[in-house]
Amino acid sequence: VHGVVQMLQNLPPEVIIVRKELLNAIKTLILSELRVFFLTHLEVLLEERIFLGPNPYEGFRTLYFQCIGDLVYNLKPKLSTFQLRKAVDLFGRAMYEPSYPT
């Protein structure tokens, strides 16, 4: 999991197809029992810019919020107050962001 997060952080913005494949791989990992290993990286994953890249492709936002929603939902008993607050802030901003698709 650490390697996948590092790849997301270091991936150049122009390699959209690789980012999409990484997002799909992360979604698969989140839906498995391996999701607990993302707990230590949640603060990084809650940074939309790191997960989506500096110039995000609009189609990735939906996948991003699905991944984060699944992760937070499945790990909520293990999350700290700070992590929960950060997740709520992220989703709250997304709800009222006029540039996001409805």
C-alpha distances in whole Angstrom, upper triangle without the diagonal:
4,5,5,6,9,10,11,13,14,15,19,21,23,20,20,20,16,15,16,15,11,12,13,10,9,12,12,9,10,13,12,12,9,9,10,6,7,10,10,8,11,14,12,11,15,16,17,18,15,13,17,18,21,23,22,23,25,23,20,21,21,18,16,18,18,14,15,18,16,13,16,18,17,15,19,20,17,17,20,23,21,18,20,23,21,19,23,24,22,23,27,27,26,28,31,30,33,31,28,29,31
4,6,5,6,9,10,11,12,14,18,20,22,20,20,20,17,16,18,16,13,14,16,13,11,15,15,12,13,17,16,16,12,12,12,8,8,11,9,8,11,13,11,11,15,15,17,17,14,13,17,17,20,23,22,23,25,24,21,22,23,20,18,20,20,16,16,20,19,16,18,21,19,17,20,22,19,18,20,23,21,18,21,23,20,20,24,24,22,24,27,27,26,29,31,30,33,31,29,30,32
4,5,5,6,9,10,10,12,16,18,20,17,18,18,14,14,16,14,11,13,15,12,11,15,15,13,15,18,17,18,14,14,15,11,11,14,13,11,14,16,13,13,17,17,18,18,14,13,16,16,19,22,21,22,25,24,20,22,23,20,18,21,21,17,18,21,20,18,20,23,22,20,23,25,22,22,23,26,24,21,24,26,23,22,26,26,24,26,29,28,27,31,33,31,33,31,29,31,33
4,5,5,6,9,10,10,14,16,18,15,15,15,12,10,12,11,7,9,11,9,8,12,12,10,12,15,15,16,13,13,14,11,10,13,13,10,13,14,12,11,15,15,15,15,12,11,13,14,17,19,18,19,21,20,17,18,19,16,15,17,17,14,15,18,17,15,18,21,19,19,22,24,21,21,23,25,23,20,22,24,21,20,24,24,21,23,26,26,24,27,30,28,30,28,26,27,29
4,5,5,6,9,10,14,15,18,16,16,16,13,11,13,13,9,10,13,11,9,13,14,12,13,16,17,17,14,13,14,11,9,12,11,8,10,11,8,8,11,11,13,13,9,8,11,12,15,18,16,18,20,20,16,17,19,16,13,16,17,13,13,17,17,14,17,20,19,18,20,22,20,19,20,22,20,17,20,21,18,17,21,21,19,21,24,23,22,25,27,26,28,26,24,26,28
4,5,5,6,8,12,14,17,15,16,17,14,12,15,15,11,13,16,14,12,16,17,15,16,20,20,21,17,16,17,14,12,15,13,10,13,13,10,11,14,13,15,13,10,10,13,12,15,18,17,20,22,22,18,19,21,19,16,19,20,17,17,21,21,18,20,23,23,21,24,26,23,21,23,25,22,20,23,24,21,20,24,24,21,23,26,25,25,28,30,28,30,28,26,28,30
4,5,5,6,9,12,14,12,13,13,10,9,12,11,8,11,14,12,11,15,16,15,17,20,20,21,18,17,19,16,14,17,16,13,15,16,12,12,16,15,15,13,10,10,12,11,14,16,16,17,20,20,16,18,20,17,16,19,20,17,17,21,21,19,21,24,24,23,25,28,25,24,25,27,25,22,25,26,22,22,26,25,22,24,27,26,25,28,30,27,30,27,25,27,29
4,6,5,9,10,13,11,11,12,9,7,10,11,8,9,12,12,10,13,16,15,15,19,20,21,18,17,18,16,13,16,15,12,13,14,10,9,12,11,11,10,7,6,8,8,11,13,12,14,17,17,13,15,17,14,12,16,17,14,15,18,19,17,19,22,22,21,23,26,24,22,24,25,23,20,22,23,20,19,22,22,19,21,24,22,21,24,26,24,26,23,21,23,26
4,6,9,10,13,13,13,15,13,10,14,14,11,12,16,15,14,17,19,18,18,22,22,24,20,19,20,17,15,17,15,12,13,13,9,10,12,10,11,9,6,7,9,8,10,13,13,16,18,19,15,16,19,17,14,17,19,17,16,20,21,19,20,24,24,23,24,27,24,22,23,25,22,19,22,23,19,19,22,21,19,21,24,22,21,25,26,24,26,24,22,25,27
4,6,9,12,11,13,15,12,11,14,15,12,14,17,16,16,19,21,20,21,24,25,26,22,22,23,20,18,20,18,15,17,16,13,13,16,14,14,12,9,10,12,9,11,14,14,17,20,20,17,19,22,19,17,21,22,20,20,23,24,22,24,27,27,26,28,31,28,26,27,28,25,23,26,26,23,23,26,25,22,25,27,25,24,28,29,27,29,26,25,27,30
4,6,8,7,9,11,8,7,11,12,10,12,15,15,15,18,20,19,20,23,24,26,23,22,24,21,19,21,20,17,18,18,14,14,17,15,14,12,9,10,10,8,10,12,12,14,17,18,15,17,20,18,16,20,21,19,19,23,23,22,24,27,27,27,29,32,29,27,29,30,27,25,27,28,24,23,27,26,22,24,27,25,24,27,29,26,27,24,23,25,28
4,6,6,9,11,10,9,13,14,13,15,18,18,18,20,23,23,23,26,28,29,26,25,27,25,22,25,24,20,21,21,17,17,19,17,15,12,11,12,11,8,9,10,12,13,17,18,15,18,21,19,18,21,23,21,22,25,26,25,27,30,30,30,32,35,32,30,31,33,30,27,29,30,26,26,28,27,24,26,28,26,24,28,29,26,27,23,23,25,28
4,6,7,10,10,8,11,14,13,14,17,18,18,20,22,23,23,26,28,30,27,26,28,26,23,25,25,21,21,21,17,17,18,16,14,11,11,11,9,6,6,7,8,10,13,15,13,15,18,17,16,19,21,20,21,24,25,24,26,29,30,29,31,34,32,30,31,32,29,27,29,28,25,24,27,25,22,24,26,23,22,25,26,22,23,20,20,21,25
4,6,9,9,9,12,14,14,15,18,19,20,21,23,24,25,28,29,32,29,28,30,28,25,28,28,24,25,24,21,20,22,19,17,14,14,14,12,9,10,9,10,10,14,15,14,17,19,18,18,21,23,22,23,26,27,27,29,31,32,32,34,37,35,33,35,36,33,30,32,32,28,27,30,28,25,26,29,26,24,28,28,25,25,22,21,22,26
4,6,6,7,9,10,11,13,15,16,17,19,20,21,23,25,26,29,26,25,28,26,23,27,26,23,23,24,20,19,21,19,17,15,14,13,11,10,12,11,11,11,15,14,13,16,19,17,17,20,21,20,22,25,25,25,27,30,30,30,32,36,34,32,34,35,32,29,31,32,28,27,30,29,25,26,29,27,25,28,29,26,27,23,22,23,26
4,6,5,6,9,10,10,12,14,15,16,19,20,21,23,25,27,25,24,27,25,23,26,26,22,22,23,20,18,20,18,15,14,14,12,10,9,11,10,9,8,11,11,10,13,15,14,14,18,18,18,19,22,23,23,25,27,28,29,31,34,32,31,32,34,31,28,29,30,26,25,27,27,23,24,27,24,22,25,26,23,24,20,19,19,23
4,5,5,6,9,10,11,12,14,15,17,18,20,21,23,26,24,23,26,25,23,26,26,23,23,24,21,19,21,20,18,17,16,14,12,12,15,14,12,10,13,12,11,14,16,14,15,18,19,18,20,23,23,23,26,27,28,28,31,34,33,31,33,35,33,29,31,32,28,26,29,29,25,25,28,27,24,27,28,26,26,23,21,21,24
4,5,5,6,9,10,10,12,14,15,16,18,20,21,24,21,21,24,22,20,23,24,20,21,22,19,17,20,19,17,16,14,12,12,12,15,14,13,12,15,14,12,15,17,14,15,18,19,17,19,22,22,21,24,26,26,27,29,32,31,29,31,33,31,28,29,30,27,25,28,28,24,25,29,27,25,28,29,27,28,24,23,23,26
4,5,5,6,9,10,10,12,14,15,16,18,20,23,20,19,22,20,18,21,21,18,18,19,16,14,16,15,13,12,11,9,8,8,12,12,10,10,13,12,9,12,14,11,11,15,16,14,16,19,19,19,21,23,24,24,26,29,28,26,28,30,27,24,26,27,23,22,25,24,21,22,25,23,21,24,26,23,24,21,19,20,23
4,5,5,6,9,10,11,12,14,15,17,19,22,20,19,22,21,18,22,22,19,19,20,18,15,17,17,14,14,13,10,9,11,14,13,11,9,11,9,7,11,12,9,10,14,14,12,15,18,18,18,21,22,23,24,26,29,28,27,29,30,28,25,26,27,24,22,25,25,21,21,24,23,20,23,25,23,24,21,18,18,21
4,5,5,6,9,10,11,12,14,16,17,20,18,18,21,19,18,21,22,19,19,21,19,16,19,19,17,17,15,12,12,14,17,17,14,13,15,13,11,14,14,11,12,16,15,13,16,19,18,18,21,23,22,23,26,29,28,27,29,31,29,26,27,29,26,24,26,27,23,23,27,26,23,26,28,26,27,24,22,22,24
4,5,5,6,9,10,10,12,14,15,18,15,15,18,16,14,18,18,15,16,18,15,13,16,16,15,15,12,10,10,12,16,16,14,14,16,14,11,14,14,11,11,15,14,12,14,17,16,16,19,21,20,21,24,26,25,24,26,28,26,23,24,26,23,21,24,24,21,22,25,24,22,25,27,25,27,24,22,22,24
4,5,5,6,9,10,10,12,14,17,15,14,17,16,13,17,18,15,15,17,14,11,14,14,12,13,12,8,9,11,15,15,12,12,13,11,8,10,11,7,7,11,10,8,11,14,13,13,16,18,18,19,21,24,23,22,24,26,24,21,22,23,20,18,21,21,18,18,22,21,19,21,24,22,24,21,18,19,21
4,5,5,6,9,10,11,13,16,14,14,17,17,15,18,20,17,17,19,17,14,17,18,16,17,15,12,12,15,19,18,15,14,15,12,10,12,12,8,10,12,11,9,12,14,13,14,17,18,18,19,22,25,24,23,26,28,27,23,24,26,23,20,23,24,20,20,24,24,21,23,26,24,26,23,20,20,22
4,5,5,6,9,10,11,14,12,12,15,14,13,16,18,16,16,19,17,14,17,18,17,18,16,13,14,16,20,20,18,17,18,16,13,15,15,11,12,15,13,10,13,16,14,13,17,18,17,18,21,24,23,22,25,27,26,23,24,26,23,21,24,25,22,22,26,26,23,26,28,27,29,26,23,23,25
4,5,5,6,9,10,12,10,9,12,11,9,13,15,12,12,15,13,11,13,15,14,16,14,10,12,15,19,20,17,17,18,16,13,14,14,10,10,12,11,8,10,13,11,10,14,15,14,15,18,21,19,19,22,24,22,19,20,22,20,17,21,22,19,19,23,23,21,23,26,25,27,25,22,22,24
4,5,5,6,9,12,11,9,13,13,11,14,16,14,14,17,16,12,14,16,15,17,16,12,13,17,20,21,17,17,17,15,12,13,12,8,9,10,8,5,9,10,8,9,12,13,13,14,17,20,19,19,22,24,23,19,19,22,20,17,20,21,18,18,21,22,19,21,25,24,26,24,21,20,21
4,5,5,7,10,9,9,13,13,12,15,18,16,16,19,18,15,18,20,19,21,19,15,17,20,23,24,21,20,20,18,15,16,15,11,12,14,11,9,12,13,11,11,15,15,13,15,18,21,20,20,24,26,25,22,22,25,23,20,23,25,22,21,25,26,23,25,28,27,29,27,24,24,25
4,5,5,8,6,6,10,9,9,12,14,13,14,17,16,14,16,19,18,20,18,15,17,20,24,24,22,22,22,20,17,18,17,13,13,15,13,10,12,14,11,10,13,14,12,13,17,19,17,18,21,24,23,20,20,23,22,19,22,24,21,21,25,26,24,26,29,28,31,29,26,26,27
4,5,7,7,4,8,9,8,10,13,12,12,15,15,12,14,17,17,19,17,14,17,20,23,24,21,21,21,19,16,16,15,12,12,12,10,7,9,10,7,6,10,11,9,10,13,16,15,15,18,21,20,17,17,20,18,16,19,21,18,18,22,23,21,23,26,26,28,27,23,24,24
4,7,8,7,10,12,11,14,17,16,15,19,19,16,17,20,20,22,21,17,19,22,26,27,23,23,23,20,18,18,16,13,14,14,11,9,11,11,7,8,11,11,9,11,14,16,16,17,21,23,23,19,19,22,21,18,20,23,21,20,23,25,22,24,27,27,29,28,25,24,24
4,5,6,9,11,11,13,16,16,16,20,20,17,19,22,22,25,22,19,22,24,28,29,26,26,26,23,21,21,20,16,17,17,14,12,14,14,11,10,14,13,10,12,15,17,16,18,21,24,24,21,21,24,23,20,23,26,23,23,26,28,26,27,31,31,33,32,28,28,28
4,5,7,9,11,12,15,16,16,20,20,18,20,23,24,26,24,21,24,26,30,31,28,29,29,26,23,24,22,19,19,19,17,14,15,16,12,11,14,13,10,11,14,15,14,16,20,23,23,20,20,24,23,21,23,26,24,24,27,29,27,29,32,32,35,34,31,31,31
4,5,6,8,10,12,13,14,17,17,15,18,21,22,24,21,18,21,24,27,29,26,27,27,25,22,23,22,18,18,19,17,13,14,16,13,11,14,14,11,11,15,16,14,16,19,22,22,19,20,23,22,20,23,25,23,23,27,28,27,29,32,32,34,33,30,30,31
4,5,5,7,10,11,10,14,15,13,15,18,19,21,19,16,19,22,25,27,24,25,25,23,20,20,19,16,15,15,14,11,11,12,9,7,10,11,8,8,12,13,12,12,16,19,19,15,16,19,18,16,19,21,20,20,23,24,23,25,28,28,31,30,27,27,28
4,5,5,8,10,10,14,15,13,15,18,20,22,20,18,21,24,27,29,26,28,28,26,23,23,22,19,18,18,17,13,13,14,12,9,11,12,9,7,11,11,9,10,14,17,17,14,15,19,18,16,19,22,20,21,24,25,25,27,30,30,33,32,29,30,30
4,5,7,8,9,13,13,12,15,17,19,21,18,16,20,22,25,27,25,27,27,26,22,22,22,19,18,19,18,14,14,16,14,11,13,15,12,10,14,14,12,12,15,18,18,15,17,20,18,17,21,22,21,22,25,26,25,28,31,30,33,32,29,30,31
4,6,5,6,10,10,9,11,14,15,17,15,13,17,19,22,24,22,23,24,23,19,19,19,16,14,15,15,11,10,13,12,8,10,13,11,9,12,14,11,11,14,16,16,12,14,17,15,14,18,19,17,18,22,22,22,24,27,26,30,28,26,27,28
4,5,5,8,10,10,11,14,16,19,16,15,19,21,23,26,24,26,26,25,21,21,21,19,16,16,16,13,11,13,12,9,9,12,11,8,10,11,8,8,10,13,12,9,12,15,13,13,16,18,17,18,21,22,22,24,27,26,30,29,26,28,29
4,6,8,9,10,12,14,17,18,15,15,19,20,23,26,24,26,27,27,23,22,23,21,18,18,19,16,14,16,16,12,12,16,14,11,13,14,11,10,11,14,13,10,13,16,14,14,18,19,18,20,23,23,23,26,28,28,31,30,28,30,31
4,6,5,6,9,10,13,14,12,11,15,16,19,22,20,23,23,23,19,19,20,18,15,16,17,13,12,15,15,11,12,15,15,12,14,16,13,12,13,15,13,10,13,15,13,13,17,17,16,18,21,21,21,24,26,25,28,27,25,27,28
4,5,5,6,9,11,14,11,11,14,16,19,21,19,22,22,22,18,17,18,16,13,13,14,11,9,12,12,9,9,12,13,10,12,14,11,9,10,13,11,7,10,12,10,9,13,14,12,14,17,18,18,20,22,22,25,25,22,24,25
4,6,5,7,10,12,10,11,14,16,17,20,19,22,22,22,19,17,19,18,14,14,16,14,11,14,15,12,11,15,16,13,14,16,14,11,11,12,9,7,10,11,8,9,12,12,11,14,16,16,17,20,21,21,24,24,22,24,25
4,5,5,9,9,7,8,11,12,14,17,16,19,20,20,17,16,18,16,13,14,16,13,11,15,16,13,13,17,17,15,17,19,17,14,14,16,13,11,13,14,11,11,15,14,12,15,18,17,17,21,22,21,24,23,21,24,25
4,5,7,9,7,6,9,11,14,16,14,17,17,17,14,13,14,13,9,11,12,10,8,11,12,10,11,14,15,14,15,18,16,14,15,16,14,11,13,14,11,10,14,13,11,13,16,16,15,18,20,19,22,21,19,21,22
4,6,9,8,8,10,12,14,16,15,17,17,18,14,12,14,13,9,10,12,10,7,10,12,10,10,14,15,14,14,17,16,13,14,14,12,9,10,11,7,7,10,10,7,10,13,12,12,15,17,16,20,19,17,19,20
4,6,6,6,9,10,11,14,12,16,16,17,14,12,15,14,10,11,14,13,10,14,16,14,14,17,19,17,18,21,19,16,17,17,14,12,13,13,9,10,13,11,8,12,14,12,12,16,17,16,19,17,16,19,21
4,5,5,6,8,9,11,9,12,12,14,10,9,12,12,8,9,13,12,10,13,15,14,15,18,19,19,19,23,21,19,19,19,17,14,15,15,11,11,13,12,8,11,13,11,10,14,15,13,16,14,13,15,18
4,6,5,5,6,8,8,11,12,14,11,10,14,14,11,13,16,15,13,17,19,18,18,21,23,22,23,26,24,21,22,22,19,17,19,18,14,14,17,15,12,14,16,14,13,17,18,15,17,15,14,17,20
4,6,5,7,10,10,13,15,16,12,12,15,14,11,13,16,14,13,16,18,16,17,21,22,21,22,25,23,20,21,22,19,16,18,18,15,15,18,16,13,16,18,16,16,20,21,18,21,19,17,20,22
4,6,9,11,9,11,13,13,9,9,12,10,7,10,12,10,10,14,15,14,15,18,19,19,20,23,22,19,21,22,19,16,18,18,15,14,17,16,13,15,18,16,15,18,20,18,20,18,16,18,20
4,7,8,5,8,9,10,7,7,11,10,7,10,13,12,12,15,17,16,18,20,21,21,23,26,25,22,24,24,22,19,20,21,17,16,18,17,14,15,18,16,14,17,19,16,18,15,14,15,18
4,6,5,9,11,13,10,11,14,13,11,14,17,15,15,19,20,19,21,24,25,24,26,29,27,25,26,26,23,21,23,23,19,18,21,19,16,18,20,18,16,20,21,18,20,17,16,18,21
4,6,9,12,14,12,12,16,16,14,16,19,18,18,21,23,22,23,26,28,27,28,31,30,27,28,28,25,23,24,24,20,20,22,20,17,19,21,18,17,20,21,17,19,16,16,18,22
4,7,9,12,11,11,15,15,14,16,19,19,19,22,24,24,25,27,29,29,30,33,32,29,30,30,27,25,26,25,22,21,23,21,18,19,21,18,17,20,20,16,17,14,14,16,20
4,6,8,7,8,11,12,11,13,16,16,16,18,20,21,22,24,26,26,27,31,30,27,28,28,26,23,24,24,20,19,21,19,16,17,19,16,14,18,18,15,16,12,11,13,17
4,6,6,7,10,11,11,13,15,16,17,19,21,21,23,25,26,27,28,32,31,29,30,31,28,26,26,26,23,21,23,22,18,18,21,18,15,18,19,16,16,13,11,12,16
4,5,6,8,10,10,12,14,15,16,18,20,21,22,23,25,27,27,31,31,28,30,30,28,25,25,25,22,20,21,20,17,16,18,16,13,15,16,13,13,10,8,8,12
4,6,6,7,9,11,12,13,15,16,18,19,21,22,24,25,26,30,30,28,30,30,28,25,25,26,23,20,22,21,18,17,19,18,14,16,18,16,16,13,10,9,12
4,6,5,6,9,10,10,12,14,15,16,18,20,21,22,24,27,27,25,27,27,25,22,22,23,20,18,20,19,15,15,18,17,14,16,18,16,17,14,11,11,14
4,5,5,6,9,10,10,12,14,15,16,18,20,21,22,25,25,23,25,25,23,20,20,20,17,15,16,16,12,12,14,13,10,12,14,12,13,11,8,9,11
4,5,5,6,9,10,10,12,14,15,16,18,20,21,24,25,23,25,25,24,21,20,21,18,15,16,17,13,12,15,14,11,12,15,13,15,13,9,9,10
4,6,5,6,9,10,11,12,14,15,16,18,20,23,23,21,24,25,23,20,20,21,18,15,17,18,14,13,17,17,13,15,18,17,18,16,13,12,14
4,5,5,6,8,10,11,12,14,15,16,18,21,21,19,21,22,20,17,17,18,15,12,15,15,11,11,15,14,11,14,17,15,17,15,12,13,15
4,5,5,6,8,10,10,12,14,15,16,19,19,17,20,20,19,15,15,16,13,10,12,13,9,8,12,12,9,11,14,13,16,15,11,12,13
4,6,5,6,8,10,10,12,14,15,19,19,18,20,21,20,17,16,18,16,12,14,16,13,11,14,15,12,14,17,17,19,18,14,14,14
4,5,5,6,9,10,11,12,14,17,17,16,19,20,19,15,15,17,15,12,14,16,13,12,16,17,14,16,19,19,21,20,16,17,17
4,5,5,6,8,10,10,11,15,15,13,15,16,15,12,11,13,11,8,11,12,10,9,13,14,12,14,18,17,20,19,16,17,18
4,5,5,6,8,10,10,14,15,13,16,16,16,13,11,13,12,9,10,13,10,9,12,14,12,13,17,17,20,20,16,17,16
4,6,5,6,8,10,13,14,13,16,18,18,14,13,16,15,11,13,16,14,13,16,18,16,17,21,21,23,23,19,20,19
4,5,5,6,8,11,11,10,14,15,15,12,11,14,13,10,13,15,13,13,17,18,17,18,22,22,25,24,21,22,22
4,6,5,5,9,9,8,11,12,12,9,8,11,11,7,10,13,12,11,14,16,15,17,20,21,24,24,21,22,21
4,6,5,9,10,10,13,14,15,12,10,13,14,10,12,15,14,13,15,18,17,18,21,22,25,25,22,22,21
4,6,8,9,10,14,15,17,13,12,16,16,13,15,18,17,16,19,21,20,21,25,25,28,28,25,25,24
4,6,5,6,10,12,14,10,10,14,14,12,14,17,16,16,19,21,21,22,25,26,29,29,26,27,26
4,5,5,8,10,12,9,8,11,12,10,12,15,15,15,17,20,20,20,23,25,28,28,25,26,26
4,6,8,10,13,11,10,14,15,14,15,18,19,18,20,23,23,24,27,28,32,32,29,30,29
4,7,10,12,10,10,13,14,13,15,18,18,19,21,23,24,25,28,29,32,32,29,31,30
4,7,8,6,6,10,11,10,12,15,15,16,18,20,21,22,24,25,29,29,27,28,28
4,5,5,6,9,10,11,12,14,15,17,18,20,21,23,25,26,30,30,28,30,30
4,5,5,6,9,10,10,12,14,15,16,18,20,21,23,24,28,29,27,29,28
4,5,5,6,9,10,10,12,14,15,16,18,20,21,22,26,27,25,27,28
4,5,5,6,9,10,11,12,14,15,17,19,20,21,25,25,23,25,25
4,5,5,6,9,10,11,12,14,15,17,19,20,24,24,22,24,24
4,5,5,6,9,10,10,12,14,15,17,18,22,23,21,23,23
4,5,5,6,9,10,11,12,14,16,16,20,21,19,21,22
4,5,5,6,8,10,11,12,15,15,19,19,17,19,19
4,5,5,6,8,10,11,13,14,18,19,17,19,18
4,6,5,6,9,10,11,12,16,17,15,18,18
4,5,5,6,9,10,11,14,15,13,15,16
4,5,5,6,9,10,13,14,12,14,13
4,5,5,7,9,12,14,12,14,14
4,5,5,6,10,11,10,13,13
4,5,5,8,9,7,10,10
4,6,8,10,8,10,9
4,6,9,8,11,10
4,6,6,9,10
4,6,8,9
4,7,9
4,6
4
